[in-house]
Amino acid sequence: MTDSSSSAFHRQLDARLRNVPIPPGLSERLRSIAEPTEQELDELARAVPIPAGLRERLGEAAADEVLDSRLRDVLVPRSLLGRLRVIPHLRPHRRIQRYAVAASLLLLIGGAYTGLLVGIAGAMRPAVLASSDVEYLELASASAEAVDESFPLLVLPFGAPPAEDQPGEAPWNVPPALTIDSPLPARTSPGPVREAMVAFRDGPGNWWTDVLLLRWGPLGAPQADEDENVPELESSPPMEPRGVELSAGTDAERLFRLRYGLHAPRVLGPPETAGQVTLPLTTERNSLERIRQLLSERRLAGPDQVRVEDFLAAMPYEFAAPQAGEVALRTAAGPHVFGDGTSGLLLLGVQATSRIRASSSATHLTIAVDLSDSMRFGNRIEQIRQALGGLLPELRPGDRLSLVAFQEEVVQEVEQASRQEEPALRKLLDGWRPAGGTNLSAGLQRAISIALEPSLSGRLSRQLVVITDSSAGLSEVHLSDLRHLLEVAASQGLECNFLALSEPRDGDPQLAELARAGAGEVWNAERSEEIRWRLLETVYGNSSVVADQVQLRLELNPGAVAAWRLVGHEANALATLQPAGSAVTLRAGQSAATLLEIWLRPGTEDLVGWAEIEWRPPSGGPARRQKQRLSRLQFAASFAEAPLSLQAAAIAAETAEVLRQRPRIERDAAGVFQLHPRPGGLQHVLARAEQIHSKLAEREGFAEFLAMVRQLDAVERGRAD
């Protein structure tokens, strides 16, 4: 058969076989044969024969005696046996001996640690002046021969006391423990080197610690539980060289100021030695705001964080307003109710004129406020409340205020509120609570929409201010969209400014870009007053500065004044190396004040002295001056009859002095000044505050101050209990 015929035959056979039908059930039987059951598999496995001797070999390999016999045949190195013999045999100690050793170590370590803590606390504890301890200081500006016997002297015991029979010397009567052993060398000329030597040798505290704080600031933060929110890393403001050094001061005065934190009384000599002195002015309130912030957390500020001049600057004096565009000198005098009864208080105030608007047109101010969770840090939300609260009374009847509060979305808004709605707006501000994240895009978009409301576009000047403490953090798409939106709004007459409460050192570039698109700027502010002034300048359309380089000078009459002392402005250890400036800038409606303690001579001499202020207009031009005569008749006979401004200054200054824990200066019948402990606590301040005039008690700013003093007293007494 050929290959071709064979191939054809196979194809025909395959075709016929495909047509043969399969018997019923054949597929199931074939499938059952290919898939054996578990029982069949077990039977097949049991049928497998085990090789002869396998069980015996497995048992022999696992037998312990066989393994041990093999291990015993292993040779031990001789060097190992030698090393094992040198291991000492340790006898177990008795339990009572172990307890005795542990207790001894605990007492030794605990005693050393306790002693170290006591030593550190003793070194840091401030010196407490007992009621019987008195220190006399010689602060006469003239020599003993040139001073008339009727003038009282302050005696400072440098070195050993003089002989009692030495004529012309004042009695000493000083406890030996308080005598200063090392006299200062004769001072030929002033200079920072000598002042630095005095600060190094006789300054209070650790001078090198002050340098480190100025260089790096305080480090560290308190621990927090895992369930609590981690607080903001708090950084106290660095020590500022805020103290001042009055002209013609002696070495003893500097030493006294640095040691006790007080300006020493300056005894006036003959008339030919009297001169003019420049007194410091300040409008800063940092110390008081810091105390308010700590008080909200039930914490108290340290004595070194209190500034008397900041308390004085925060008082609502309500001096009489001067003429438009001017500043004026205001004075008030009366008894020193917290002194020994021999001195009086003289308040010298400088009042700036009320606000001058650039134009008569009204303003629609829209403020977008970031209410994210970060605003609860640093008392920022409270600063915004105070700033907006100070803005509301300054609005004119035609002005309109719109508010947009935003977090991750817009949470609250007020449209076109007027000055008549001030109570409702204050209630709204009190209800603000920071929470969540920051969505600047949503807040800014809604604020622009409200600011461009067409119903007011033809009558009001439109301004937008965005207050935030966070960086913009926008994507390129959102940044481009907001920039375009602000450019369109600026073309419609809307100016957009950003007020940054917490910015990086170089600022946020995205905020700067948005401000340029909105024809505005990025402002930085750290205090409520700065926020308020920025908002007021936006409403009024011009700078609020009325006077630059305002200086206050005083010249006292030695015929009527025996001695005087500056209250506040005490120097710290670094102030003499970098004294603070005495000039200040005053804004519209702002005031600054300086408080003096005055010891008048008995007699009928009426002229107490002259006070003079000098300032320069912000627009330029020559300096302007105003001089005022000081009369003995200005001193009120009692605290109740004193001007309201002097009552407020006396309460504020004494509160700060108590918080600073500074002693009080008193003058005895012989004309010698002594240091005595100040009454502890704030109870005597609150008791005297009950005697103030009812009009002063009704002033909002002073009522808030007294409420703070009561809270401080409650916290202080609670800690003592």
WOWONOR-V103088 format. One line per field, one symbol per residue. phi: phi as a letter, one per 40 degrees, with the letter a starting at -180 (. if undefined). psi: psi as a letter, one per 40 degrees, with the letter a starting at -180 (. if undefined). burial: I if it has 24 or more other ideal C-beta (glycine too) atoms within 12 Angstrom, else O. A space follows every 50 residues. Layout:
# WOWONOR-V103088
phi=???
psi=???
burial=???
This chain:
# WOWONOR-V103088
phi=.cccccccccccccccccccccccgcccccccccbccccccccccccccc dcgccccccccccccccccccccccccccccccccccccccccccccccc cccccccccccccccccccccccccccbcccccbbbbcbccbcccccccc ccbbbbccgccccccccgbcccfbddcccccbccccccaciccccccccc cbccgccccccccccbgcbhaccbccccccccccbccccbcccbbccfcc cccccccccbgbcccbccccdcccacbcccbabcbdccccccccccbfbb ccdcccbccccccccccfcccccdgbbbcbbaaacccbccgbbbbbbbbb bccccbccacccbbbbbbbcbccccccgfcccccdccccccdccccdccb bbbbbbbcacbaabbfcbcccddcccccccccbcagcbbccccccccccc ccdccbccbbcbbbbbbabbccgcccccccccccccccccccgcbbbbbc cabcdcgcccccccccccgbbbbbabbcccccccccccccgacccbabfc bbbbbbcccbbcaaaccgfccccbcccacccccabbcdgcbbabbbbbbc ccibccccibbabbabccchhccbbabbcbbccccccaccccdccccccc ccccdcccccfbcbcbbcccgccbbbccdcgbcccccccccccccccccd ccccccccccccccccccccc
psi=hiddddddddddddddddehihiheddddddddegiidddddddddehih iheddddddddehdddddddddehhhiddddddddehihhhhiidddddd dddddddddddddddddddddddehihhhidehhhihhfheiiddehide hiihhhghaiiiidehieiiicfhhdeehhdhiiihhdiiiddddddddd deiiahdddddddddeiiiiiiiiideihhiihhhiiihhgeiihiifii dddddddddefihiihhhaideeiiiihiiiieifddddddddddeefii iideehhddddddeigdfihhaiheiiihhiiiaigeeaeeeiihhhhih hiiiihidieiihhhhhhhhfideeeiefddddddddddeddeeiideii hihhhibeiheiihhfiidefdddddddddehhiiaahgddddddddddd dfhedededihhihhhhieiidfiiddddddddddddddddeehhhihhh dhiideihdddddddddefaihihieiddddddddddddeeiiehdhifh ihihhiheddhdiihhhafiiaeededgiiieiihhiheiiiihhihhhi iiaehdhdahihihihideiiiiiihihhhideehididdeiiddddddd dddddddddefiiihihadeehhihiiihiiedddddddeeiiddddehd dddddddddddddddddddd.
burial=OOOOOOOOOOOOOOOOOOOOOOOOOOOOOOOOOOOOOOOOOOOOOOOOOO OOOOOOOOOOOOOOOOOOOOOOOOOOOOOOOOOOOOOOOOOOOOOOOOOO OOOOOOOOOOOOOOOOOOOOOOOOOOOOIOOOOIIIIIIIIIOOOOIOOO IIIIIIIIOOIOOOOOOOOIOIOIOOOIOIOOOIOOOOOOOOOOIOOIIO OIIIIOIOOIOOIOOOOOOOOOOOOOOOOOOOOOOIIOIIIIIIIIOOII IIIIIIIIIIIIIIIIIIIOOOOIIOIIIIIIIIIIIIIIIIIIIOOOOI IOIIIIIIIIIIIIIIIIIOOIOOOIIIIIIIIIIIIIIOOIIIIIIIII IIIIIIIOOOOIIIIIIIIIIIOIIIIIIIIIIIIIIIIIIIIIIIOOII IIIIIIIOOIIIIIIIIIOOOOOOIOOIIOOIOIOOOIIIIIIIIIIIII IIIOOIOOOIIIIIIIIIIIIIOIOOOOIOOIIOIIOOIIOOIIIIIIII IIIOOOOIOIIIIIIOIIOIIIIIIIIIIIIIIIIIIIIIIOOIIIIIII IIIIIIIIIIIIIIIIIIIIIIIIIIIOIIOIIIIIIIIIIIIIIIIIII IOOOOOIIIIIIIIIIIIOOOOOIOIOIOIOIOIIIOOIOOIIIIIIIII IIIIIIIIIIIIIIIIIOOOIIIIIOOIOOIIOOIIOIIOOIIOOIOOOO IIOOIIOIIOIIIOIIOOOOO
